[in-house]
């Protein structure tokens, strides 16, 4: 009897989760903390789309081998409201059919909301409403996509698939335009004035918004005062305003190869808040008093006003560092020397020295890739990085010490957990094959082992594979109010304070920081929810950026069909191995199906390799191989390679007979 009651109670339970609709049309709601997903049949989707956060009522439990099933009762959060697809018009009735692979209903489009679209046009459409009495959602055409601009269409599709709006709503733009750029006396009284102190920005040569600047001056006591000044976005974007709600929805800017999809309108990101040279700007600053030995003697945090004297590119600063000459060269060289000292201390205290290469495409006026540039992190980048890290760390440390009723202030920390033990063990065993020992007894030992390995492996053939595999053992950094520190950086307290133009968590940090300084903290009960939202949007932005880069890789390699290149195996799976070309840094796949004429290959997880069952031939991650480009599918963003057997190597016999293994008696 009791058991029956418990089952009935569970069956009527309503939970919240994310809806994942398969291509077949079946839905699965993923609920945190539940072992199994809840199955939802198409007739029970209600008004939910793929990716939406939904409330689902469980209709049966999963006992006796049955799957847990349910029906969706409400949509809590829409994953996306904008879609790409085609318009169909029949007798003054217009419908929009989405191009997504996930099943979803057509939208009814009122004729007055077609915005010039005609039958058959490829368009961007937005869902306006879906009332209970309506069989279909109602939408409007946002823009008509031109068939000849394939690149523009592809980039927009990537953004929409990731759930990012392509344009700002009119009311958002109107609110931004009403903001004043006038520096008022009333506001200046609330701020420390840094306009007479040497200040400059250091950014990429093609940057349009400048959200951080550095000031420097000598003090009478022989120390240096160095200020890290960040655009004061929170002065303009007020909580719960239309601008704020729009910024929160996006949560981050998205950087595709040929464009930026910004978090904030240009009026804010490129004008009001951009720390352009020779203009007075409002900033939020962390100011340090530092000795020439890199010792920090004093810290000050507060709102300021600055006047940038010069705009440097990274290339400008690198040239000054290398030649020890140029505009403000003494200040640049001093900052570089201090940054190196900070960097050494960080690594001595447990930070992990992973390095990475950034691949960028050179594009023509139509967005077509005509070249590839590999950007390496040089001293100029590291200079800025160290001072931004120092500011982020200082702000997090300050807020962490403040308590409200003995409780910590709800705050969006940037945390990074220790490595996944299940991933670390096989990696340590793999590294040992190359002669590198790994101490896994605790987190500090792991960090030290990583740094020793990265130092020893530098310049050796196995460097690439061990660096890549090492990164894969790492946890993902996220935002959360539960501070556990940042393992990769070796910081006990860390947050994002330095990029509020492009990251919403930084805006939250600025607001809470000011409340702490004013001793008027209003704890945000929704902080965990906001942190999760920002982490999710960051992940979607990264996926969109990867998709954009992959599209450009495929588009670029279309010019090389049939040609052979040297490559490095960058990943292995049961269905084949991935290869990154040495010359272009473009990744494609060699499938086991294409290798079947040589042998039957099976995945060896422990060795990160595909192994021939008869020949013993290995394709291991990090191995050098030669490949031929055989297909470049833009629609799927996929490159197909064939393995080329090089001359001078023992040939694999072509044999399609099954491998026979004798059983031991």
Long-range contacts (C-beta under 8 A, 24 or more apart in sequence): 7-61, 7-63, 10-58, 10-61, 11-58, 11-59, 11-60, 11-61, 12-57, 12-58, 13-57, 13-58, 14-55, 14-56, 14-57, 14-58, 14-73, 15-55, 15-56, 15-58, 16-53, 16-54, 16-55, 16-56, 16-76, 17-53, 17-54, 17-56, 18-51, 18-52, 18-53, 18-54, 19-45, 19-48, 19-49, 19-50, 19-51, 19-52, 19-53, 19-54, 19-72, 20-50, 20-51, 21-45, 21-49, 21-50, 21-102, 21-103, 21-104, 23-101, 23-102, 23-103, 25-103, 27-72, 29-54, 29-56, 29-70, 29-72, 31-56, 34-68, 36-62, 36-67, 36-68, 37-68, 38-68, 38-69, 38-70, 39-67, 39-68, 39-69, 39-70, 40-69, 40-70, 40-71, 40-72, 41-69, 42-103, 44-70, 44-71, 44-72, 45-72, 46-71, 46-72, 46-73, 46-74, 46-75, 47-75, 47-130, 47-137, 48-72, 48-75, 49-78, 49-79, 49-80, 49-102, 49-104, 50-79, 50-100, 50-102, 50-104, 51-79, 51-80, 51-163, 52-76, 52-77, 52-78, 52-79, 53-77, 53-79, 79-163, 80-160, 80-163, 81-126, 81-127, 81-165, 82-124, 82-125, 82-126, 82-127, 82-142, 82-160, 82-165, 82-166, 83-124, 83-125, 83-126, 83-127, 83-160, 84-122, 84-123, 84-124, 84-125, 84-145, 84-153, 84-156, 84-157, 84-160, 85-122, 85-123, 85-125, 86-120, 86-121, 86-122, 86-123, 87-114, 87-117, 87-118, 87-119, 87-120, 87-121, 87-123, 87-125, 87-141, 88-119, 88-120, 89-114, 89-118, 89-119, 90-119, 95-136, 96-123, 96-125, 96-139, 96-141, 98-125, 99-157, 100-161, 105-136, 105-137, 106-136, 107-136, 107-137, 107-138, 107-139, 108-134, 108-136, 108-137, 108-138, 108-139, 109-138, 109-139, 109-140, 109-141, 110-138, 110-140, 113-139, 113-140, 113-141, 114-140, 114-141, 115-140, 115-141, 115-142, 115-143, 115-144, 116-141, 116-144, 117-141, 117-144, 121-145, 122-147, 122-153, 124-156, 124-160, 124-166, 142-166, 142-167, 143-167, 150-634, 151-258, 151-366, 151-367, 151-368, 151-555, 152-367, 154-551, 154-634, 155-256, 155-257, 155-258, 155-259, 155-367, 155-548, 155-551, 158-256, 158-544, 158-547, 158-548, 158-551, 159-254, 159-256, 159-261, 159-544, 161-544, 161-547, 162-254, 162-540, 162-541, 162-543, 162-544, 162-547, 163-537, 163-540, 164-250, 164-254, 164-261, 164-540, 164-541, 164-544, 165-249, 165-250, 166-261, 168-246, 168-265, 169-242, 169-246, 171-242, 172-242, 172-243, 172-246, 172-265, 173-265, 173-267, 175-241, 175-242, 175-243, 176-243, 176-264, 176-265, 176-267, 176-268, 177-267, 179-236, 179-267, 179-268, 179-272, 181-271, 181-272, 183-280, 183-282, 183-305, 187-235, 187-282, 188-305, 190-303, 191-282, 191-302, 191-303, 191-304, 191-305, 192-285, 192-302, 192-303, 192-304, 192-305, 193-304, 193-305, 194-227, 194-229, 194-283, 194-285, 194-304, 194-305, 194-306, 194-307, 195-280, 195-305, 195-306, 195-307, 196-307, 197-225, 197-227, 197-306, 198-309, 198-328, 198-331, 199-227, 199-229, 199-306, 199-307, 199-308, 199-309, 200-277, 200-308, 200-309, 200-310, 200-311, 200-312, 200-328, 200-331, 201-275, 201-277, 201-308, 201-310, 201-311, 201-312, 202-312, 202-313, 202-314, 202-316, 202-317, 202-380, 202-383, 202-384, 203-311, 203-312, 203-313, 203-314, 204-313, 204-314, 205-313, 205-314, 205-315, 208-260, 208-269, 208-270, 208-274, 209-269, 209-270, 209-273, 209-274, 209-501, 209-502, 210-274, 210-275, 210-276, 210-308, 210-311, 211-273, 211-274, 211-275, 211-498, 211-499, 211-500, 211-501, 211-502, 212-275, 212-384, 212-388, 212-498, 212-499, 213-275, 213-283, 213-306, 213-308, 214-335, 214-384, 214-387, 215-287, 215-306, 216-331, 216-334, 216-335, 219-289, 222-291, 222-292, 223-289, 223-290, 223-291, 223-292, 223-297, 224-289, 224-290, 224-291, 224-292, 224-334, 224-338, 225-287, 225-288, 225-289, 225-290, 226-287, 226-288, 226-290, 226-335, 226-338, 226-387, 227-285, 227-286, 227-287, 227-288, 227-304, 227-306, 228-285, 228-286, 228-287, 228-288, 228-387, 228-388, 228-390, 228-391, 228-498, 229-275, 229-283, 229-284, 229-285, 229-304, 229-306, 230-283, 230-284, 230-285, 230-391, 230-497, 230-498, 230-499, 230-500, 230-506, 230-510, 231-273, 231-274, 231-275, 231-281, 231-282, 231-283, 231-284, 231-500, 231-501, 232-273, 232-281, 232-282, 232-283, 232-284, 232-303, 232-500, 232-510, 233-264, 233-268, 233-273, 233-500, 233-501, 233-506, 233-507, 233-510, 234-284, 234-500, 234-507, 234-510, 234-511, 234-514, 235-282, 235-303, 236-268, 236-272, 236-273, 237-264, 237-268, 237-507, 239-511, 243-268, 244-507, 247-504, 247-507, 248-504, 248-530, 248-533, 250-504, 250-537, 251-503, 251-504, 251-505, 251-533, 251-534, 251-537, 251-538, 252-502, 252-503, 252-504, 252-534, 252-537, 252-538, 252-541, 253-501, 253-502, 253-503, 253-541, 254-541, 254-544, 254-545, 255-541, 255-545, 256-544, 256-545, 256-548, 257-360, 257-361, 257-363, 257-367, 257-369, 257-548, 257-549, 257-551, 257-552, 258-363, 258-367, 262-502, 263-501, 263-502, 263-503, 263-504, 264-501, 268-501, 269-501, 269-502, 273-500, 273-501, 274-501, 275-306, 275-308, 276-308, 276-311, 277-308, 277-309, 277-310, 277-311, 278-307, 278-308, 278-309, 279-307, 279-308, 280-305, 280-306, 280-307, 281-305, 281-306, 281-307, 281-308, 284-497, 284-510, 284-513, 284-514, 286-390, 286-391, 286-394, 286-395, 286-497, 288-390, 288-394, 290-338, 293-341, 294-338, 294-341, 294-342, 294-345, 299-394, 299-398, 301-394, 301-395, 301-398, 301-513, 301-517, 302-517, 303-514, 314-378, 314-380, 314-381, 314-384, 315-380, 317-380, 317-383, 318-378, 318-379, 318-380, 321-379, 321-380, 321-383, 332-383, 335-383, 335-387, 336-379, 336-383, 338-386, 339-379, 339-382, 339-383, 339-385, 339-386, 339-387, 340-379, 340-382, 342-386, 342-387, 342-389, 342-390, 343-382, 343-386, 346-386, 346-389, 346-489, 346-490, 347-451, 347-490, 349-490, 350-444, 350-447, 350-448, 350-490, 351-447, 351-488, 351-489, 351-490, 351-491, 352-447, 352-450, 352-451, 352-454, 352-487, 352-488, 352-490, 353-450, 353-451, 353-454, 353-455, 354-450, 354-454, 354-467, 354-470, 354-471, 354-488, 355-454, 355-467, 357-585, 359-549, 359-585, 361-549, 361-552, 361-556, 368-555, 369-552, 369-555, 369-556, 372-556, 372-584, 372-585, 372-586, 374-585, 388-498, 389-489, 389-491, 391-497, 391-498, 392-494, 392-495, 392-496, 392-497, 392-498, 393-489, 393-491, 393-493, 393-494, 395-495, 395-497, 395-509, 395-513, 396-483, 396-491, 396-493, 396-494, 396-495, 396-497, 397-492, 397-493, 398-513, 398-516, 399-495, 399-512, 399-513, 399-516, 400-483, 400-493, 402-516, 402-521, 404-521, 404-523, 407-523, 408-481, 408-483, 409-512, 409-516, 409-521, 409-523, 410-481, 410-512, 410-523, 410-524, 410-525, 410-527, 410-528, 411-481, 411-483, 411-495, 411-509, 411-512, 411-527, 412-479, 412-480, 412-481, 412-495, 412-496, 412-505, 412-508, 412-509, 412-527, 412-530, 412-531, 412-534, 413-479, 413-480, 413-481, 413-482, 413-483, 413-493, 413-494, 413-495, 414-477, 414-478, 414-479, 414-486, 414-494, 414-495, 414-496, 414-505, 415-477, 415-478, 415-479, 415-480, 415-482, 415-483, 415-484, 415-485, 415-486, 415-494, 416-474, 416-475, 416-476, 416-477, 416-485, 416-486, 416-487, 416-488, 416-489, 416-494, 417-475, 417-484, 417-487, 418-443, 418-446, 418-475, 418-487, 419-443, 419-446, 419-473, 419-474, 419-475, 419-487, 420-473, 420-474, 420-475, 423-472, 423-473, 424-473, 426-605, 426-606, 427-469, 427-470, 427-472, 427-473, 429-606, 430-469, 430-606, 430-607, 430-608, 431-466, 433-607, 434-462, 434-466, 436-466, 443-487, 447-487, 447-490, 461-622, 461-624, 462-622, 464-568, 464-622, 465-568, 465-569, 465-608, 465-621, 465-622, 466-622, 468-570, 468-621, 469-608, 469-621, 476-539, 478-531, 478-535, 479-505, 479-531, 479-532, 479-534, 479-535, 479-538, 480-528, 480-531, 480-532, 480-535, 481-527, 481-528, 481-531, 482-528, 503-534, 504-534, 504-537, 505-531, 505-534, 547-637, 550-587, 550-637, 551-634, 551-637, 553-584, 553-586, 553-587, 553-639, 554-632, 554-633, 554-634, 554-637, 554-638, 554-639, 555-632, 555-634, 556-584, 556-586, 557-584, 557-586, 557-588, 557-629, 557-632, 557-639, 558-632, 558-634, 560-629, 561-629, 561-630, 561-631, 561-632, 562-628, 562-629, 562-630, 563-628, 563-629, 564-626, 564-627, 564-628, 564-629, 564-644, 565-626, 565-627, 565-629, 566-624, 566-625, 566-626, 567-624, 567-625, 567-626, 567-627, 567-641, 568-622, 568-623, 568-624, 568-625, 569-619, 569-620, 569-621, 569-622, 569-623, 569-625, 570-621, 571-621, 572-603, 572-608, 572-609, 572-610, 572-619, 572-620, 572-621, 573-603, 574-602, 574-603, 576-610, 577-610, 577-619, 577-621, 579-625, 579-627, 579-641, 581-627, 586-639, 587-639, 588-627, 588-629, 588-638, 588-639, 588-640, 588-641, 589-638, 589-639, 589-640, 589-641, 590-619, 590-625, 590-627, 590-641, 590-642, 590-643, 591-640, 594-642, 594-643, 595-643, 596-656, 597-654, 597-656, 598-645, 598-652, 598-653, 598-654, 599-652, 599-655, 600-658, 600-659, 612-652, 613-659, 614-655, 614-659, 615-652, 615-653, 617-652, 619-643
